[in-house]
Amino acid sequence: MLKLDRAFKVFNPGTLNEVVALDRVNLEVPDGQFVVVIGSNGSGKSTIQNIVAGTFPPDAGKVIVDGKNITEWPEHRRARLIGRVFQNPFSGTAPNMTIAENLSLALKRGRQRWLGWALRRDIQDRFREMIKGLNLGLEDRLHTEIGVLSGGQRQALTLLMATCLEPRLLLLDEHTAALDPKSAEQIIEMTENIVRRDKLTTLMVTHSMHQAVTFGDRLIMMHRGRIRLDVSGEGKKSLTINDLLDHFDSLRREEHLSEHSTELVNIEGL
């Protein structure tokens, strides 16, 4: 289970560029739940993932995974609990290393690493079986450098690497956004299959309205560092893209009215 307890994060505090990225956010994600997170740029959705992954600490609040307070844990220590896939297909892998070598590193995530055992025949057979499930024809290319693969192939392997140890939490940071439509569709379908098969607790950030309404058990909409919509169950199943667009429009109108009200207060105070 993931729990954020009044998570608070400010960037550039005390300056004209001050941004409250997370405004005392409370969030609980039970084991096995697939949560989709959407929001406009700067809404705080990626900040949640970075706080959870340990990329940077919250200014206040707690991050709890499986009942453990990991708020002070460094990123490398959290790697034993958390798998992550980034937007860029070239992140999360070593391009000048082979598929087998990258998988070896993935299987030693969060522990002392070495590569010699990747050459053992039984390990290579295991790698072939793992890769075969991707249906990309890469099982006989273990000694190919990952850097020469297409973006879709590489992202598929990155997803495999992030999930091969069945992490307690999987973070997906717009992991299909940089792919062509066909590759994006393949990767999101792989994601759904792996998450459901292994019952992985998952937090997926996306800009795709189609993905937001089609995938996941629960949808969260972020705006200005706060959770403004949280829907699951039948409510999530019945959501449409038009519903989401209406919610976004409502937030924009609310924001416009708030700014207008502030302007009136300032004028009256002159």
N, C-alpha and C positions, 0 to 999 in steps of 0.2 A: 504494500500500500504506500502511496505517496501522500504526504500532507505538507501543505504550506500554512504556517501559522503567522498571520499578520506580516507577510513578507513586504519589505519596503526598500525601494532603491531609487536614489536620485543621481542623475548625471549632471556634472558641472554645477554643483551647489554654490549658491551665493553669487552667481553670475547672471548676465542677461540671457545666457543660453541654458539656464537651469531647466531640467526636464524631470518630472516625477514619472519614472518608468513603471514602477509598481507602487500602488498606494494602499498599503496594509492589506494585501490580498490573502484571503483564506480560501484554501482549496483542498479537498480530499478526493483522492482517486482510489477506489478499492481495487483489490487484486483482480487482474484479468480484464479490467475495463479499458476500452479503446476510446480515447477522448480526442476529438478534433478541436483545434483552437484556431479561430479566425479573428481578424481585426485589421484596421487600416495601418499604414506605416506609422511606427511610433506608438502603437497602442499598448505595447508591453508583452506581446505574445512571445517574441524571441527572448526577451529578458527573463521570462519565467524559465525557459529551458536553460539559459545560461546560469541562472541562480541554482537550479537543480543540479546541473552538471558540474558546478564548481568553477566555471570559467571566471566568475568573479563573485564575491560574497554579497549577501544582502547588507544594507545599512542597518536594518533591524529585522526582527522576526526569526523564524526557524524553518529549516528544511528537514523533514523526517521521512525516512524510507524504511519500511518494515519495522517500525517502532524505534529505529535508531536515529538519534539526532546527529545528522551529518553536516550541520551548518558550518562547522569549523574544519571539516575534512578537505584536504587538497584534492584537486581534480583527479590525479593519478590514483588516489586511494578509492575514489568513487567509481573508477572504471570497472571494479569487480562487480558492482551492482548495476551499472548503467551502460547500455549500448546506445550509440548515437550515429545518425546518418545526416549529413549536411546537404545543403542545396547543390553545392559544386561537386560534380562526379569525381573531381580530382582531389577532393579532400577525403581524409580517412583512410587512404591507401598510400603505399610507397611506390611511385611510378617506375622506378628503376629496379624494383624487385619483382620476382616472378609471382604468379598466382599462388603457387605452393608456399613460397616464403611469406607472402602476405597472410595467408590462412594460418600459417604457423604462429605468426605474431598475434593474430586474433585469438587463437586458442590459449595464449599465455597472457591475455589482457589482465592488467592489474597485478601481475606476478613477474618474477625474474624471467627474462627472455633469452632464448638462444635458438639457433636455426638448424643445427646439425641434425636433429631428429626428423626434420622435414624430408630428408632424403630416404628414410626408411620405407621399404616397400609397403608395409601395412598402413603406414600413415598416408602414403600417396593413394592407396586404395580407398581409404576413408575420405580423403579429399575429393576423389572422383565421384564417390557416391553423393557427397554433399552438393557438389556442383551440378551433378546430373539432374537433380531436382529442379534446377532453374530452367531447364529446357532451352538452353542457349547454345548447346554443342561445344561447351568449353571444357568438358571433362577430360579431353585428351590433349589439352593445351596447358598443363600444369606448369610447364617451364617457360611459358610465354610471359614476357614482362607486361605488367598491368597497364603501363603507360601507352601501349600500342593499341589497346582495346577501344571500342567506341564508348561514348558517354553512357549509353544504356547498359552495355555489358559491364562496365566498371561500376555503375551504381548498383546493379544487381549483386555483384560480388561484395560491394561495401555493405549492402543490406545483409547478405549472408554472414559476413564477418561480424557485424554488430549483433547478430542474433544467435550465432552458433553455440554460445554458452548459455543460452536462455536467460538473459539478464533479468533482474528483478524489475527493471524499468527500461523501456525503449523510448528514446527521443528521436523524433523525425522532424527535421527543420526544413520545411519546404523542399523535400528531397526529390520531387519530380519537376520543380519549376524550371530547371535549366535544360530539360530534355525535350526532344521533339515529341509531338503528340502521340505517335505510336509507341515510342519507348516509355513515355510517361504512363500510358495506359498499362503496359506490361509491368512496370515497376509497382504501380499502385495495386494491381491484382496480386502480384507476388507478396506485397506487404500484407494485404488482407489475408491471404492464405497462411502465411507464416504466423501472424498475430493470432489468428483463430486456432491454428493447429497447436501452437505452444502456449496458448492462453496468456499471452504477454500483456502486462500492464503497459499501456502505450499512450504517449502524448504526441500528437501529430499537428504541427503548425502548417497551415496551407493558405494560399490566396485563392485557390480554386473553389468557386461556389458549388460546382458539380461534385467535387470530392467531399466538400463539407456536408452536403445533404445525402450523399450516397453511402459514405463509409463511416464507421464508428458507431459506438453505443450512446455517445453523449457529445453535445456540441457546446462549446464555450465561446462567447464573443467578447473580446477585450476592447476597451476604449479608454484612452487617457489613463492607463495604469490600473483600471478597475475591470472586474467581470460584470458586464452589463446584461448578459443573457446566458443562462445555464439550463439546457434542456436535454432530457434523456427519455428512455422508454418510448412509449407511443408518441409522445410529443416530438421526439427526434425523428422517428420513422415517418411522420406525416409532414415534416418540414419540406418546403420547396425553395427553389432559388429565389422566387419572388418574395417569399416570406423574409428571407435574409436581406434582400435589397430593401424591403420596407423597414426592417429594423435599423439598417444603416442610415436610411433617410431620416428616421425618427431621431437618431442620435445627432445627426447633422442639424436638424431643426432645433433640437434642444440646446445644442451648443451655440447656434446662432442667436437664439433668444437670450441665452445667458450672457453672451458678449454684448448684445444690445442693451440688456438691463444694466450691465456694468458701465457702459458708456453713459447712460442716463444718470446713474449715480454720480459719475465723475463730473458731468455737466452741472448737475444740481449743487455739487459741492464747490463750484467755482465762486 
